[in-house]
Amino acid sequence: MTGKAFLLKYGEIALKGKNRRIFEDVLVRKVKEALAKTDGEFAVSKTRGRIFVEAVSEIDEEETIAALQRVFGIIGICPVVLTDDEGFDALAEKVVAFVDQNFADKHFTFKVDARRARKNYPLRSMEINAAIGEKLLDAFSELSVDVHDPDVLVRIEIRERINFYVRELPGPGGMPIGTNGSAQLLLSGGIDSPVAGYMVAKRGVSVHATYFHAPPYTSERAKQKVVDLAKILSRYLGPVTLHVVNFTDIQMYIYEQCPHDELTIIMRRYMMRIAEHFAKEDGDMGLVTGESIGQVASQTMQSLACTDAVTTMPVYRPLIGFDKQDIIDYAEKIGTYETSILPYEDCCTIFVAKHPVTKPRVERMEKSEKSLAEKIDELYRTAIETTETLVVEE
């Protein structure tokens, strides 16, 4: 089925009361940005509770729908026929023609569901249902009515302009990006952190990212893998600012000076400190990680408390209660999984202790970090000063 116009439905935005218009305007802007990446040209307009997209050039419908399905805030995408009000007979004729053109096999049950948002229309909703249904039955003897479980639901909306459609595709839901501040994502080459970035962005948060690179222990391919993950995320997030931190000297110094069962926690504490630095630079309101409770030794409740202790910002963990399979399912859905499992290790996997501490205490970590006092401040400043910042977009 083809269509030159699309009705976009949204969910939570409708509950925003006096602020609703602000959220609608952001959503319209995000729709326009997404459509600008396609080959077509479009006019985007909004009415109460609805956003309409009309093609003003030839378009690839599948490409258009795919672009709209990456815009947070949309819950439904309906290819529609938009028409001016030329009277009921003209409407009925168009609905009949639409069904004829789009269903070669008409051996199916149907139901007409009309909504009369414009109350001055001469027919009530139930009258429209009955009259359009009668026109379809007269035109196509193979059709039959099933008001409980129809094969095809013909929806008609009577607004300033009338639209009708039979197909509704799911949108990603959530809130438009930019309506709930911004945060700094600790992005690695693994499965979890890209999903965490996606999940927090779905709640309307703009995302910047920090990646910790450890050459020569991690290769340029490992770095490129993270850049590629950021590119995939940019389909949903828009351009991603990515800070690539050379973490080698800090890691080696920690490895030389600190107890090996505490390496992972202490390294994570310095990652959090550095990520917070860039979060403040970028005007972010928090940090985002891909941790879930108990998945690995550094993600026990005690370990998370130890890493959080070095930050002044809130740390958001969208995956905190997810099973690993839940995270994999999301990674496959958003397109990051195949890239995440490429065999290029990042700095989090190079210096892993054989028997890491699982119940660390903040006081113990602080005591161990005192052995770093001679050089760590200088290494910290150097890591920040030599950071490479990229703006990544697919």
N, C-alpha and C positions, 0 to 999 in steps of 0.2 A: 504494500500500500504506500502511496506517495502523498506528500503534502507540501504545500508551499508556506504553510504557517504552523505555528506551534503555540499551544497554550501551556504555560508553565504554572504549576501549582506549588505553593509553599505551605509549610506547617506552622512551626513555632512562632514565626514572625507575626502571624495573625493574633498572637496573644500579647503583643508588646504594648498595647494600649496607646497612649499618647506618643510613644517613641516609635510606633510602627512605621511611620513614613520614613524615618531615618534608615531603618533596616531595609525597607523596600528599595530605597534609593541606592544603597550599597549593593543590593542584590542585582538591580538593573545594571549597575556599572560593571559588576563581575560577569554578568551575562554578555555584555558588549565586549569585554576583554577576551572572553573565551571564544566568541564568534569571530573576533578579528583575526584569530589564528587559522580560520578556515578559508576556503576559496570564495565563499559567497559574500554577498552584501545583504544587510538586514536592517529593518526598522524595528526597534524595541519600544514597546509602550506598556503602561501599567494602568489597570483599573482596580477597584477595590477587590482585594483577594486574588487577583490574577495578574499575570504578566503575559503579554503576547509578543511573539517574535514572527515577523513577516519577512519573507525573502523578497528582495527587490532585484534579484539576479538569478541566474541558474545556480542551483546548489546540489551538493551531494548530500542526500538526506541522512545517510548513515554517518557521514562525517559530522554533520550538524548535531545529530542526536548524541554522538559520542562526546562532542565538546560540551554539550549541555549537561551530560551525566557526570561531568567533573566539576560542576559548580555547586559548592556547598550552599544549602538553603533551599534548593529545589527538591520537592518530594515526588513530583509527577511531571512527565513530559508527554503531551498529547498532540500528535499531528492532527490538525483541525482544518476544516473548511470555514473560512471567515466570510460572511456575506452581509451586505446591507439589508435592512428590513424593507422588503418589497411586497409584503403581504404574505399571508399563510400559504396560498396556492404556490407562489414562487418558491417558498421554503420547502414545501412538500416535494415539489418537482426536483429540487436540488438534492434532497436526501435520497430520493428514489434513484436518481442518476448516480449518486455517489455509491450506493450499494451495488448497483448494476456494474459499475466500472471496477469495483474493488473485490467483488466476490464472484468468481466464475462459476463455482458450484454453490448453488443457493439452497441446498438441502441442509438447512440449519434452523435452530430456534432463535428467536430474538425477543428483545424487550426494548421499548422506547422509554427513556428517562429524561424528562424535560425539567429544567429549572427556570422559573420566570423571575429573574432578578429585576427586570424592568416591569413594574406592576401595571403600567398603562397598556400593556399588550392585550389585545381583545380576548384572547383565549387563556384560560387558566392552565396550569401545568398538566393536570389530569386530562383536560380536554385536548391538549396538544399531543399527549401520549396516545390517546385513543385515535385521534384523527390521522396522525402520521402512521401509526400501526396499520390502520385501515388502508391507507394509500399503498403501503408496502405489500400487504396481502393481496390487494387488487392487482398490483404490478407483477408479482412473482408468486405463482401458485405453489411453488415448492416450499415456501417459507411457512413456519408455524410459530405461534406465540408461546413463550414460557416465561411467566413473570417471576418465577422463583429461582431458576438456574438456567438462564439462557446461554446459548453458545456465543451470541453476539449481543452486546449491550450498546444501543445507539443513544448516545448522550447528546442533548441539545441544551444550549444555554442561551436564554433570551436576555441580551444586554443591549447597550446602545448599538452594537453590531452583534449579529447572531452568529454563533459558532456551533458546529456539531462534529462529533468524532466517535470512533469505535475502539480506539486503542489508547492505552495509557502505559507508558514505560516508567520504571522507577528512576527517581533521581537519588543522589547520595544523601539527602536530608541534611540535618545540622543547621548551622548558622553561616551567613556570608563571612568570608575571611575579612578581618579588619574591624569587625564589630565588637571584639572582646580583647583588644590589646595585642601585645606581641610577646614572644618568649624565645629563649635560646635553646635549641635542641643539641644535645650531645650526640652527634651522628657518627656511628661506626659503620663498618662494612658488614655487620651482621644482619640477622633477620628482624630483630626487635625494634631497633631505634627508628628505622624508616616508618614502621607501622605506628610507633608512638607519635612521630611527627604528623602523620596523616590524621590520627585520631584527635589530637589537640587542635589541628587546623579545622577539622570538621565542626568544632565548637566555636568557630569564628576567630581563632587566634592566628595572627600573622607569625610566621616562623623564620628565624635566622638559625644558622647552624655552626657548630664548631667540631672539627675533626682533628684527632691527634695522630700525627704521622711520626714514624720512628725509623728513618733511614739510617743505616743500610739494612736494618733488621726487617723492615717492611719495604716492599718494592714499590716502584712507581705504578705498577699495576694495581696494587692495593689502594693507592691514592686515587687512581683513575676509576676504580670500582666505586668509591664513595662519591666521586664527582658524578658518575653515571646514576647512582641512586638519587642524588640531589636533582638530577635532570628529570628522572621519572617523577619524583615528588612535585617538581615544578608544574607538571600537568594540572595538579590540583591546587598548589599553593601560589602559583605565579613565580617570578624570579626569586631564587634562593641565594641570599648572601651566605657564603661558606668561608669560614676562617680555618685555614689549614695550619695547624700548630706543629712545629718541629719539637717533638717531645723526647727525643733520644737522650739528650744529656741529662734531663731530669730523671728519666727512667733508669739510666745507668747509675746515676748517683744514689738513687734510692736502693737499687739492687746491691750496691757496694756497702751501704751504710746501715741498712735496716734489716731486722729479722725477716727471713725469707717467707715465713708463714703469714707475714703482714704485708708483703709486697703489694698485692692487689688492692687492698684497702687504702694504703698510703698513696699509691699511684692515683687511685680514684679521687682521693681527697684533693690532690693537686690538679687533677682535671677539672674538678668542680670549681676550684678557686679561679683557674684560668677562664673557664667558660663563663663564670660570673663577671669577670672583667669585661669580656666582650658583650655580655648581656647589657651591662651598664652603658657601654659605648653605643650599643644599638638602640638604647631606650627601651629595653625589654623589662617585663614585670616578673619574670620567673625563669627557671630552668626546666627543661623537659628531658627525661631519660626513658629508655625502653625497658627498665627493670620490672620484673614481677617477683613476688615474694617466693623465696625458696628455690628459684630456678637454678642458681649456682651459688657457690659459697659466698660470693660478694653481694648476694641479694637476700641474705637473711634479714630479719627485722633488726638485729643488732648491727649488721654491716651497713644497712641503709641509714641507721641512726648515726653511725660514725661518719659516713660521707656527708650527710646533711649538716653535721655540726660545724663545718668550715664555711658555710654559706650564710649570707644575710637575706637572700632571696628565697621565696618559696620554691620547692622542687615539685614539679607535677609529673606523675607517673601514670599515664593513661592505661597502661597494661598491667597494673599492679595485681589484679586478680585473675589474669588470663592464664589458661593452660598453654603450653607450648604449641599444641595443635591449633588452638584458637588463633594464635599469632600467625602461624604458618598460613592458615586459611585466609586471614586478612592480607598477608603479604602476596599471596597468589591473586587475590581479588584486585589489588591496586597495582600489580605488575612489578613488584620489587623482588619477589622471591628468587627468580632465576638469577638475577644479578647478585643477590645477597649470598647465594651458596657457591659462587665462584671461589676457587681454592686459593685466594690471596689473603694471607693473614694480616690482621691489623695489630696495633701495639698492645691491645688488650689481651691478645692470645700469645704473644711472644714470651713474656716474662711471667708465666703463670706458675705459682708455687705448687709443688707436688702435694703438699698437705696444708692448704690454706686455713687460716683461722676462720671459724664459722660463727663464733660468738665474741667478737672483739668488743673492747670497751673504749670509749672516747679517751679516758685518762691514759690508757695504755698507748693508744695511737699518738697522743700528744707527747708522751714521754719518748717514744721511739723517734719522733720527728725532731727532737732536740739534737740528735746526732747529725742532722742535715744543716745545722745552723751556719756552718762555715761558708757554704757555697750556695745554698738553695735560693736565697733572695736574688743573687746575681743571675742564676740559671733561669729563674722565674721571669725576670725582666727581659733577658735575652730571648726567651721563648716567645714572649709577647711582641717584642720589637721585630723579630724576624718572621712573624706570622704572615702568610700569604693569604690575601682576601680575594675571593672570586665571586662573581655574580653569575650564577648558573641557571640556565634556562634551556629547555628542550627546543 
